[in-house]
Structure formats: structure tokens, C-alpha cells
């Protein structure tokens, strides 16, 4: 089944939805405009039920097929939130809110699933029920977990759940997936370093936190190269270094490092965090300072695709695009869809948008040319899993 002709007709309209969402980005759970628009459109499409407030600001709509002999409900999920980034695309539809932008394509995910929902509500050429799930707070905040804890799977009787993410690393319209572990576990850490502040002209009277924290950053580079089995994959990145003073003549008393750990194996993860703690504390002590390791957010688990459901995704992708990479490399990116896959059988696929600035880059923009492909994929998956 190739791309549906109906989506060629709807393409300009869905593109307009996407660009409107892009102009008005909202963060994490604070999505009053975005979730409101989503719910209003789903009602206008004639969905049989639209429920708001699942996982605080998530939206779930049910679309019943022409028949329900199967008694099955399958779910498709799109994330809605943006990122705290200053946009630099220069696009006519660029963010109107400084410091917020859709730099990960969640505007595109939302628009494509809305387009698919409209088509499914019009045609209903399936046996059973499709739940379309619009999730808040994927970019930190574990919105997927919040929706699961709010009864997403049990309340709506979902037996399979599927997700999709765009990829600037893949050619336009190319699908890619793998069974098993696909996206890494994510830990976000901070290290508080305390010393003794004072005048920069008399460093001998201080305990220099800038020096101690710098040494910690350098020492942490040994965790992957010297403490981890080279056959295992792990990332340790220190991404922020701040002191309490910006004056040129002050040695600050306090410094904070922030970073992230990405891993696929729970034993490797535990050892990595143990080594970060030991290195931070002992390195600080060697400079006369103190260091304390803490965590900023709940860690995301490894996202693991279920084998059978992965095959369903491959079939739908091949029907739409003529092919699908079925052994995609694991990615050290994180994805809280992992929580949904822990609660329910399902799988997560990537859809190429063509080469361009990477995800989370200030010049990234979702490629609207892929919208008909993404919408058609959702429809194909619905009609294949719930044949009329």
C-alpha cells in the first residue's frame, strides 16, 4: 500500500497545523494551547471519545472501526512538547516565543498523527479501535510514565502501542527500526563542588573550586576509556560548568557541573554512576574541596522494542515506502516511550526527513515533505493490525 492519495489532498492543511504548532512552542507539561488544539481537532474529526488530562496534559482519542469483532484496541503515540532553545532557522514560521522551539520535531509528530486520525475517523476501514495518544513532557519530565501511571493502558484497554520519531540522519521517507534495545537509558547528573572562596590575587588563602571542578571534568573522561568493557556502549558527557561568580578577581566558593550518562546495560549503568561518584569525591578531596553527586530528573530506562510488534512495523513501513531498515543501529539518544513499552507490547520506528541540522540544534526544522509518508504509515499499521 503506497502513500494514500487523501494525504496529498490534506498535505497543505496538515503542514499548516505543523507550522502553527512550531510558531507556538510549549514546554514539558505546560501545554495549554497545544493540547487544546489537539483535543479540538480530534473532536472536529468525529472521534468517538476524546479524553484530556491523562498524564496531566496528555490527550487520548478513540476511533472505532466499522466493526469490532476483534475487540482489540491498538494505540499510536505522538509527543507534543518543545525544547528550551533559541531558534535560529530564520523560517517564516519560526518560534514566536524566545527561548522555546520545536527542535526535535514533535510538532511534526503531532501533526502527522492528527492527519492519520482524521483519515481513520473518515474511513474507519478496520475492525476494532485505534487510540491516538498525544503525550506531554517527553523532553524531560517522563510524560510517558505519567500517562501510564494515569491508567493509559488499562483504562483504554490497549493491547499494542506504537511510536515514531523523525530522523535527520536518514534519507527522506526511509524507515528504520530494530528489535530489542533501541534507545539508551538516560541519567542526568549534577556535581556540587564546594571549597573556600576568596580574592583571586591570594589563591593560597582559598580552596579553588574552579580548579577542582576542572580536574573532575578531566578525570571523568577515564570512566568510559578505562572503567568500561570496550564491548559495551556507554556515554559520559559533562555539558555544563558554572560557578557562583563571573567576576575576574574572585575565586568562587561553589561550582556546579551537569551532565548525562547513556547506557544499554543496567550493570554497566550502575558501575558508571558508582565511578562518577568516586572520581568526583576523591578528585575534589585531592584539591581540598568537597564534591557531592546528585541527579536532576528520574532516569529514563532503556527503550526495548518487542520482537513481534517490530515485525508489524516493518511490514507497514515496507508497504508505504517500499523498504525498511530492519537492523538500525542502537542510538544513545533517550526516549521515554520506554515506559509505555514496559507496560504494553509495542515498538518504535524512525522516519527519515533528509539531511539537515540535527535534532536539538537551533537551526533544525521538521521537513514537511515527509508528512504524507508518516500519515500513511499510521493508517497502514492500523488497517494491518485490525483488518476489516
C-alpha positions in Angstrom: 0.0 0.0 0.0 1.7 3.2 -1.1 1.1 6.7 0.3 -2.6 7.4 0.4 -3.9 9.9 -2.2 -6.0 11.5 0.6 -2.8 12.7 2.2 -1.7 14.5 -0.9 -5.0 16.5 -0.6 -4.6 17.0 3.1 -0.8 17.8 2.9 -1.2 21.7 2.8 -3.6 21.6 5.7 -1.5 19.3 7.9 1.6 21.4 7.0 -0.3 24.5 8.2 -1.1 22.7 11.5 2.5 21.8 12.0 3.8 25.3 11.3 1.3 26.8 13.7 2.5 24.4 16.4 6.1 25.4 15.5 5.3 29.1 16.0 3.8 28.5 19.4 6.1 26.0 21.3 5.3 24.9 24.8 7.5 23.0 27.2 7.0 19.7 29.2 3.6 19.6 30.9 2.8 23.3 30.3 0.9 22.7 27.0 -2.4 24.5 27.3 -2.5 25.8 23.7 -1.0 22.7 22.1 -3.2 20.1 23.9 -6.2 22.3 23.5 -5.7 22.5 19.7 -5.2 18.7 19.6 -8.3 18.0 21.5 -10.4 20.4 19.5 -9.3 18.9 16.2 -9.9 15.4 17.4 -13.5 16.3 18.3 -13.9 18.1 14.9 -12.8 14.9 13.1 -15.6 13.0 14.8 -13.5 10.7 17.1 -15.8 8.6 19.3 -14.2 9.7 22.5 -11.7 12.5 23.4 -10.2 12.4 26.9 -8.0 15.2 28.2 -5.8 15.3 31.3 -4.2 11.9 31.0 -0.7 12.4 32.4 -1.6 15.9 33.4 -1.9 17.5 29.9 -2.0 14.4 27.6 -4.9 13.8 25.2 -6.3 10.4 24.1 -8.9 9.8 21.5 -10.6 6.6 20.5 -11.7 5.9 16.9 -13.9 2.8 16.4 -13.7 0.8 13.2 -16.7 -0.2 11.2 -16.8 -3.5 13.1 -15.4 -4.7 16.4 -15.3 -8.4 16.1 -11.6 -8.4 17.2 -12.4 -6.5 20.4 -8.8 -5.1 20.2 -7.5 -1.6 20.8 -4.1 -0.5 19.5 -2.5 2.8 20.2 -0.4 5.3 18.3 1.6 7.9 20.3 3.0 11.3 19.4 4.8 13.7 21.7 3.8 17.4 21.8 6.4 19.3 23.8 9.2 21.6 22.6 12.7 22.5 23.9 14.2 25.5 25.8 16.3 26.6 22.8 16.6 29.9 21.0 15.6 29.2 17.4 17.9 30.2 14.6 16.1 28.8 11.5 15.0 32.2 10.1 11.9 30.4 8.9 8.7 32.4 8.3 7.0 30.0 10.8 9.8 30.4 13.4 9.0 30.3 17.1 7.3 33.5 18.4 8.5 32.7 21.9 12.2 33.5 22.5 14.0 30.6 24.3 11.5 28.0 23.2 11.4 26.0 19.9 10.4 22.7 18.3 13.9 21.5 17.8 13.1 17.8 17.9 10.2 17.6 15.5 7.4 16.9 18.0 5.3 19.5 16.1 5.7 17.2 13.1 4.9 14.0 15.1 1.7 15.7 16.4 0.6 17.0 13.0 1.1 13.6 11.3 -0.8 11.7 13.9 -3.6 14.3 13.7 -3.7 13.7 9.9 -3.9 10.0 10.4 -6.6 10.4 13.0 -8.7 12.5 10.6 -8.3 9.8 7.9 -9.1 7.0 10.2 -12.2 8.8 11.5 -13.4 9.4 8.0 -12.8 5.8 6.6 -13.0 3.5 9.7 -11.8 0.7 7.4 -10.6 -1.5 10.3 -12.1 -3.9 12.9 -11.5 -2.8 16.5 -10.4 0.5 18.0 -7.5 2.9 17.4 -6.4 5.1 20.3 -4.4 8.1 19.3 -2.2 9.2 22.2 -0.7 12.7 22.4 1.9 12.9 25.2 3.4 15.8 27.1 6.8 16.1 28.6 9.0 13.8 26.5 11.9 16.2 26.8 12.4 15.6 30.5 9.6 15.1 32.9 8.8 11.5 31.8 5.4 12.3 30.4 5.0 8.7 29.1 5.4 7.4 32.6 2.9 9.9 33.8 0.3 8.7 31.2 0.9 5.1 32.1 0.5 5.8 35.8 -2.7 7.6 35.0 -4.1 4.4 33.5 -3.4 4.9 29.8 -3.0 1.2 29.1 -5.7 -0.3 31.4 -8.3 2.4 31.1 -8.4 2.2 27.3 -7.8 -1.5 27.0 -4.7 -1.1 24.9 -3.0 -4.3 23.7 -0.3 -2.8 21.5 1.3 0.6 21.3 3.5 2.2 18.7 5.6 5.3 18.4 7.5 7.1 15.7 10.4 9.7 15.6 11.8 11.7 12.7 15.5 11.4 11.9 17.7 13.9 10.0 20.2 11.0 9.7 18.0 9.1 7.3 17.0 9.9 3.7 13.6 11.4 3.2 10.9 8.8 3.7 13.3 6.0 4.8 12.1 3.9 7.8 14.5 2.3 10.3 13.9 0.0 13.3 15.5 -2.8 15.3 14.1 -5.4 17.7 15.3 -5.3 21.3 17.2 -2.4 22.9 17.0 0.6 20.6 17.3 3.8 22.6 19.6 4.2 25.6 18.9 4.6 29.3 19.4 8.3 30.4 20.7 9.6 33.6 21.1 13.4 34.2 23.5 14.2 37.0 25.0 17.3 38.7 28.1 17.5 40.9 28.2 20.3 43.5 31.8 21.3 44.3 32.5 23.4 47.5 35.7 25.0 48.6 36.7 28.2 50.1 36.2 31.4 48.2 38.4 34.5 48.2 40.3 37.1 46.3 41.9 35.8 43.1 45.1 37.7 44.0 45.6 35.4 47.0 44.7 31.9 45.8 46.8 30.4 48.7 44.1 31.6 51.1 41.4 29.7 49.1 40.3 26.3 48.1 39.8 26.8 44.4 36.6 25.2 43.2 37.2 26.2 39.6 40.4 24.2 39.6 38.9 21.2 41.5 35.8 21.1 39.2 38.0 21.3 36.1 40.0 18.4 37.4 36.8 16.4 37.9 35.7 17.1 34.3 39.1 15.7 33.0 39.1 12.7 35.4 35.6 11.7 34.3 36.9 11.1 30.8 38.5 7.9 32.1 35.2 6.3 33.1 34.5 5.1 29.5 38.0 4.5 28.4 39.4 2.8 31.5 36.4 1.5 33.6 34.1 0.1 30.9 34.3 -3.1 28.9 35.1 -1.9 25.3 32.4 -4.3 24.0 29.8 -2.2 25.9 28.3 1.1 24.9 28.2 4.0 27.4 28.5 7.7 27.2 29.5 10.2 29.9 29.2 13.8 28.9 29.7 16.9 31.1 27.7 19.6 29.5 27.6 22.5 31.9 30.1 24.2 34.2 29.0 27.1 36.3 30.5 28.9 39.3 28.7 31.3 41.6 30.8 34.3 40.4 31.6 35.8 37.0 34.0 38.4 38.4 37.6 38.2 37.1 39.1 38.7 40.5 37.0 36.2 42.6 37.7 32.6 43.3 34.2 31.2 43.9 33.3 29.1 46.8 30.8 26.9 44.8 30.8 25.3 41.4 28.2 23.0 39.7 28.9 20.5 36.9 26.0 19.0 35.0 26.0 16.1 32.5 24.4 13.0 31.2 25.1 9.2 31.2 23.8 7.0 28.4 23.9 3.2 28.6 22.2 0.0 27.5 23.1 -2.4 30.3 21.9 -2.0 33.8 25.2 -3.4 35.4 27.3 -1.0 33.2 25.0 1.8 34.2 25.4 1.1 37.9 29.2 0.8 37.7 29.4 4.0 35.7 27.4 6.0 38.2 29.5 4.5 41.0 32.7 5.6 39.3 31.4 9.1 38.7 30.6 9.4 42.4 34.0 8.1 43.5 36.0 10.2 41.0 34.1 13.4 41.9 34.5 12.9 45.6 38.2 11.8 45.6 39.3 14.3 43.0 37.7 17.2 44.9 39.4 15.9 48.1 42.8 16.0 46.4 42.3 19.7 45.9 41.0 20.3 49.5 37.4 20.7 48.3 34.2 18.6 48.6 32.0 17.2 45.9 28.5 15.7 46.0 26.8 13.8 43.2 23.1 14.2 42.6 20.5 13.6 39.9 18.3 16.2 38.3 15.4 14.0 37.0 14.2 10.5 37.1 16.3 8.4 34.7 14.7 7.1 31.5 15.1 3.3 31.1 16.4 1.6 28.0 13.7 1.6 25.3 13.2 -2.0 24.2 11.2 -2.9 21.1 9.1 -6.1 21.3 10.1 -8.6 18.6 6.6 -9.4 17.1 5.5 -5.8 17.1 8.7 -4.7 15.4 7.8 -7.1 12.6 4.4 -5.4 12.3 6.1 -2.0 12.0 8.5 -3.3 9.3 5.6 -4.7 7.3 3.6 -1.4 7.4 6.8 0.7 6.6 7.6 -1.5 3.6 4.1 -1.3 2.3 4.2 2.5 2.4 7.8 3.3 1.5 8.9 0.1 -0.4 11.5 -0.7 2.2 12.6 -0.5 5.8 16.0 -0.9 7.5 15.3 -3.7 10.0 18.7 -3.7 11.8 19.1 0.0 12.6 22.0 0.8 14.9 21.2 1.4 18.6 21.1 5.1 19.4 22.4 6.8 22.6 19.5 9.2 22.4 16.9 8.7 25.1 13.2 8.1 24.7 10.6 7.9 27.4 8.3 5.8 25.2 10.3 3.2 27.0 7.8 3.4 29.9 4.9 2.6 27.5 6.9 -0.4 26.1 7.4 -1.6 29.7 3.7 -1.5 30.2 2.5 -2.9 26.9 3.7 -4.7 23.8 4.8 -2.4 21.0 7.6 -0.9 19.0 9.1 2.4 18.0 10.3 3.3 14.5 12.4 6.1 12.9 11.3 8.0 9.8 13.9 9.9 7.8 13.4 13.6 6.9 16.5 14.0 4.9 19.9 15.5 5.7 19.9 18.8 7.7 20.7 20.2 11.1 20.5 17.6 13.8 17.9 17.2 16.5 18.1 19.7 19.3 20.0 22.1 17.0 18.8 25.8 16.9 18.6 25.5 13.0 16.7 22.3 13.0 13.2 22.3 11.3 10.9 19.4 10.6 10.7 18.6 6.9 7.0 18.9 5.9 7.7 16.8 2.7 7.6 13.6 4.9 4.1 14.3 6.2 2.2 12.1 3.7 4.6 9.2 4.4 4.2 9.4 8.2 0.4 9.7 8.0 0.2 6.8 5.6 2.4 4.6 7.9 -0.1 5.1 10.7 -3.0 4.2 8.5 -1.2 1.1 7.1 -0.4 -0.1 10.6 -4.0 0.4 11.8 -5.5 -1.5 8.9 -3.0 -4.3 9.0 -3.2 -4.9 12.7 -7.0 -4.5 12.7 -8.1 -6.0 9.3 -11.7 -5.3 8.5 
